């Protein structure tokens, strides 16, 4: 029997495709990125469910808004993202690839669903924390310092952070952590995801100050490994506590 037009499956499928088309129309993502984003969204939905899918949507919306905020000011400082902030396949995979891998594993190994669910949404907490930290920190940051040496550093240099950016990063990870909290009312899960997201953001800055600064990793590579670290932090925290 064909599913009813108002069935959850049809509604979610339409939401995924509509979100991609809307982002494409607003020139926030290119065509290839949109197609890969649709595939990634379906993998996440089928593997770990709607809550993590909402985490993906929330990260994209918050990240896009943060990237577009004070665009002229960022352009003047030459700190605006490549391709004027339009997301591509590389952006999609760098920020969502870890969640996609974890979701696929959850699909074939459903007995580990909750663990992989936690790791997947923690990876989006990292992505959101990093994006808000960088984008809003570039606008509102006053004094920048190297994440490793703590010495003064120029704005926009790999591994340079500000207190304003750090606060924005904490807000970003907390907003993503609030999504499963709304549906599951699990304070432990909320704390784990919020902390893992922020710690992953710090890893992003450390990798930026070292491997990216030396040319060994690209910004996309750093984003991927940072989100992976956040997922692992959430796993370690879940086991420990």
Order of alpha helices (4+ residues) and beta strands (2+ residues): alpha-alpha-alpha-alpha-alpha-alpha-beta-beta-alpha-alpha-alpha
